[in-house]
Amino acid sequence: MSERVSVPPRVTALYGGQAVLEGVMIRGPAGLAVAVRAPDGQIVRWTTRLPPRRGWRRWPFLRGVFVLWETLRWGMEALWFSATVAAGEIETREGLRSPAALLTMALSLALALGIFLLLPAFLAEGIEGALGTSAWIRTAVEAALRLGLVIGYLIAVGRHPEVRRVFAYHGAEHKVVHALEAGAPLTVAGARPFPTAHPRCGTAFLLTVIVVAAVLFAFLPASTVIERLLLRLALLPALAGLSYELLWLSARYHHLRPVSWLFAPNLWLQRLTTREPDDAMLEVALAALEAARALESSTEAVTGDEASRL
């Protein structure tokens, strides 16, 4: 990573990603790349080309559902790859699609839905029954409980040393994306000054979902608790679609002061999920970004995968 690379001041392609174990995943318009620091100190990269989103997958309010699914799917594969590198191994894409990986993703999703979607609804229902409050107050209590669970969970897991390192890689991912979008040199020195928070972060999406859910669920028809829970599950695609569009608009117009004020909590919450990275972490994030950008000019088949060491 000693070569200094600069980008044009205006970048039209959107890049984003996530932190993984001792590394970073970056996704661009042509595919994604994962860079992980191996136990021997080398940077191991895995890249895969992805077909572009076309047709109705790009329609407003529908695209958010596909983005959420792809984020879960490829995020789990990136985490699985980073775990194998940490164990001193490199696996192929086929290995990442093992039954164990798929089962882990399904169980994680079910657990998250149960804890952060259904549990607050049950607790708010109990509070309403005990105090005799109105449906609007029940919805407000449900939203507050959901937000409290999320914040409490982030604070609790953030105390673990390994999770703090993942959060630092999360900050590194944001810094290099900021550098790319600002036209700064894609070097450690060029990325270091940028903030660890980013308007398009998944943490921002999570908070947006909580707020949108509070508004959307407030207009559900009065019914039994089971019917309300089933309606919440049925409205998950609409919830994801609305939240994505709001997040996209907030990132697009973040330079406007009213928008930046309105969505400031999205950046505040990222203080819990990001840490200031060291230079070695920035180097890994830059390696992932470089590999993801290289896919745009590659003529390889869309299904091509590659694992390599730096």
N, C-alpha and C positions, 0 to 999 in steps of 0.2 A: 504493500500500500504506500510505497514511497513516491510514486508518480503523482504529480499534481494534475488534477482534472477539473476543468471548469465547465459550466453549463451556461446556455444563453439566459439572459435576465428573465425571459418569460417562458415558463414551462406549461404546456397545455395538457400533457398527460398527467393523470393523478396517480400518485404512489402512496401506499400505506402498508401497514403490516402489524406485527405484534412481536412481543418478546417471547423467547423460548428458553429452555435450560441452557445457560452459558452461550446464548446466541440471539439472533434476530431473524425474523422472516419478513421479507419485503415482497409485495405484490405490485406489479405494474400492468399495463394494458396487454402485454404479450405473455405473461406468465408470472411465476413466483420463484424466489430464490431464498434459501435458508443458509445462513452462515453460522457455524458453531465453533467455539474454541475447544479443541480436543485436549485430553489430559497431557499430551506431549507438547502443548503450546501452539501447534499448528491450527490454522483455520480450515475447517472442512465445509465445503459448500455442496448443496444439492439444488439443482434447478429443474423446473419442469415447465413446459409451454402449455398454455391453456387456450381453448378456443374463445374468441371474443364474444361478448354478449350482443346478440342481435334480436331484431324483431321485438316481440312483446316483452322480452326479458329486460328491455330498456325503458319500458313505459313507466311513467311516474306512478307511484303507489304500488306497482307490482315489482319493480326492480329491488325495492328494499327487502322483500321476502327472499329473493334469490341471493342478494348480497349477504343476508344473515345466514342462510344455509351454507353458502360457500365459505363464509368466515368460520363457521363451526367445523365444516368438513376439512378444509385445508389447514386450519389452525391445529386441529388434532393431529393431522399427519405431520405437520412441522414439529409439534411437540414430541411425537413419537420418534422422529428422526433425531432430534436433539438428544433424546434419552439414549438412543443407541450409540451416538457419538461419544457421549459422556461415559458410556461403558466400554469404549475403545473399539466400537464396531461401526461399519457403514452399511446401511440396508438400502435396498432399491425401493422404488415406488410400490412394487407388488408386495414386498414385505410389510410396507406401511399399511396396506389394506388387509391385514390379517384379521381373522375373526376376533382376536383379542382386542385389537384397536377399535373395531366397529362396536363391540360390546361395551368397551370403556366409554366411547362417545355417547352411546345410547343411554347408559346408566347415568353418566354425568348430566346429560340434558334432562332426564327424568327427575333427578335429584334437584337440579336447579329450579325446574318448574314447580316442584312440590314445595320447596323451601321459600322461594322468593315470589311465587305467584299465588299459590293456593293457601299456604300457611297464614299470611296476613289476612286473607279473606275470612278464614275460619276464626281467627282471633278477633277481628273486627265484628264478626257476627255475634260472637259471645259477649263482647262488650256492649253491643246494641241491645241484646236480650237482657243483660243485667241492669243496664242504666235506663233503658227505654228511650234511647236517642233516635233521631230521625235518620232516614236513609242517606241524606247528604252528609251528616256527621259521620255515619258509618263509613262512607267512602273516603272521607278525609282521614279518619283514623287508620283505615286500611293503607292509604298512601303513606302516611307517616310511619306506620309499622314496617312497610316494605322498604322505605328509605333507611330506616334505622337498622334493619337487618343487613342491608347492603353495606352501609358504612361500618357497622360493627364487624362484619365479616372481613372487610378490607383492612381494618385496623388490627384485627386478631392475626390474620395470616401475614400481615406486614411485619410482625415481630419476629418471624422466623428468618434466620440469616440467609438461607437459600432463596427464600421468596424476595428478600430485599435485593439480592443480586439480580433476580428476574426483573424486579421493578427498575433497577438501574439500567438494565438492557432495554427496558421499555423507554426510558428517558433517552437512551442513545438512538433508538429507532426514530423518535420524534425529532431529535436534533438533526439527523442526516436528511430527513424529509424536509424539514425547514430550510436547510442549506440548499437543497436541490431547488425548492420553490423560490428561494430568494436569489438564485443565480450565484451563490457563494462557491468558492473552491471546495470540491469534494475531497477534503483532507481532514485529518483530525483537528488541526488548527482552525480550519474553516468552519467546521461544525460545532466546535466547542462553545462559542458564544451564544448559541441559540437556546431558547427555553426548552424545558422538558415536557411542557404541555402543548397539545395540538388540538385545534377545533374539531378535527375529524376522528378523534380517538374513540376507541370502543367504550372507554369509560364515560365519555360524553354521551354516546349513544345509550348507555345504560341509564343514565340520569334522565335523558329525554324520554325514554320508555316509561319510566316511573311517573313523570309528570303527565304524559299523554294518557297513560292508563288511568290516572286519577280523574281526568276529565271525561274520558270515554266511558269508564265504568259507572260514572255518576248518572248517566242517562239510561242505564239498563233498566228494563221494567221490573217492578217489584215482583218477587217470586220467592220460592223456597231457596235455601242455601245451596242445595245440590244444583238447581237450575241456574243459579247465578255463577257457580263454579264452572259449569259446562259452557255457559255463554262466554266466560273469560277465556277458556281454552279455544272456543270457536273463533273468537275475535283476535287471536294471536297474529294471524297474517295481516289483518288490518292495522293492528297495533304496530307491527314491525314496519309496514309500509308508511304509515303516517310519521313515525319517529324518524325513519331514514330521510324522508323529504324535509322535515324540519332541520335535521342535522346538516343536510346538504345545503340548505338555504343559509343556515347560520355560518357555515364555513365559507360559502361563496361571498357573503356580504359582511364578514366579520370586521372588515375595515370601517364600516359605518358605526358610529358611536352608539346609537340606540340598540343596534343588534349586538354589539360587543357587551353592552350592559345587561341586556336581557339574557344572554347565554353565558355570562361570566361564571355562574355556578358550575358549568360543564368543565371549565378550566380549574376551578378551585378543587373539585373532587379529584382531579388528577394528581393533586399533591399526595393523595393516599396510594396511588398506583404507579408513581414514577419516583425515581431517585436520580441524583446527579451521577452520571457514569464517569468512569475513569477513561484514560486514553486508549487502553487495550479494548475496552468495550466499544468505544467509538470506531476503532479499527475494524472490529467484527461487523458492526452495523454498516459501515462503508463497503465492506466486502459483499454483503448481501445486496446493497443497493446497486453496486457496480454490476453484479451478476444479473440482477433483474433488468437493468437497463440494456445489457448486452443482448438479451433475448429479443428486443425490438428490432435489432439489425440482423438477427440470425436467420438463416434460410433453412434451418432444420425443420423436420416434421413437427407438427403440433404436439404429438404424443411423446416427443423425445424427452428422456430424463437423463440427468448426468450428476454424478457425485465426484468431487475432486478436492484436492488439498492445495493450500497455498503455502 
